[in-house]
Amino acid sequence: MPDREALRDVGFREVLVDLDAVTSNVRALREVTATEHFVAVVKARAYGHGALPVARAALAGGADWLGVATIAEALELRGNGIDAPTLAWLHAPDEDFGPAIEAAVSIGVSTVAQLSAIAAAAGRAGRQASVQLKLDTGLSRNGLPRDVWPEALRVAAELENEGRIRVDGVFTHLSNASLADDTAALTLFDEGVALARAAGLDPALVHAAASAAALRQPEARYNTVRIGLAIYGLSPFQDTAGARALGLRPAMTVRGRVANVKRVPAGSGVSYDYTYRTERETTLALIPFGYGDGVPRAASNLAPVWIGGKVYTISGRVAMDQFLVDVGDSPVSIGDPVVLFGDAGDGFPAVEEWARAAGTINWEIVTRIGGRATGVWVTGNPVD
Ligand SMILES: *Cc1c(COP(=O)(O)O)cnc(C)c1O
């Protein structure tokens, strides 16, 4: 249990990211998955943790690739001196692939039209483009649908022979609907990989598994895994014990300081709509986080909050900038440290408890965190 002394430097409203946790999580996942390549997924500001520091921390832990959704995200890494191999897979309809090719960003391909546009941009840039063919094996999201595979593979092989592109990878993304569904998707993917080889392609990276499949379905690992959530120390199976058993440590702590404290009589309404009323004379602590900072309003009256060594429950509605907590007769004062969630091993509420309270998943809770909260990136155990 962290003491108040350890939290004396806490800011008003901040997101603390333990970069050593990211590095050691990647190292642990590297060991468990034992694949030739490891793509650390740092899209969406590294799931709210900060793309640049997290990318560096993941590379330090042994990731040899970075994965992002958009080319803009990849170029942000490049613009800040991160030149590790990087894959981007979600493109605008009229995407200009030139900048990605110039920056040696590997481009995920989901349509034959994208292949042509990439080849044309490579011609203009006078550089070979790195592409990775994304095969849709059931998710129905991005990726080349099954009936397009023969044409796409033929076009890709032609463009590769002409030296305009290099097919560095073939990949797919799984639904996590069930093990049976993912096994069916992998069977289809195997067929796609075989077709790619028969077309004369020799992709260096073959990948399907994100966090869940990488951890529970060894046959999904091929020679590369593509992991987001677990590098942040969170479990795709919604149990914190599972993440700890794997040696994973949550990297994010959302913390701040009590902004105000008020002694109120019984029957006092608490926050908008008075969805909570005090049963007796009590103390209300004002916490300076709201949905403007990514705290879900759906967690009103439900989510846990650590204040000065004890865990309470939010009282009333989460507003845009703040919410209240009925702390009873506890001696809570203005300025006391508050932790919304962090490492459950340190006695803080887990992000999974917030996910349950808000009716969502841990991915969404951490990724939405942001807004006015200040990012603080540290190495070393932040509560020691
Ligand atoms: C977001 C994403 C991942 C990472 O998924 P996690 O479940 O967070 O590990 C991997 N691949 C693709 C295509 C993605 O969109």
The ligand as an ORCA input file, in Angstrom:
! r2SCAN-3c Opt
* xyz 0 1
  C      -5.426     -2.427    -32.313
  C      -4.914     -3.538    -33.128
  C      -4.026     -4.485    -32.588
  C      -3.696     -4.569    -31.116
  O      -4.750     -5.210    -30.432
  P      -4.669     -5.533    -28.874
  O      -5.867     -6.375    -28.643
  O      -4.747     -4.234    -28.162
  O      -3.402     -6.255    -28.619
  C      -3.460     -5.394    -33.450
  N      -3.781     -5.407    -34.764
  C      -4.650     -4.547    -35.306
  C      -4.966     -4.640    -36.753
  C      -5.269     -3.591    -34.516
  O      -6.164     -2.759    -35.052
*
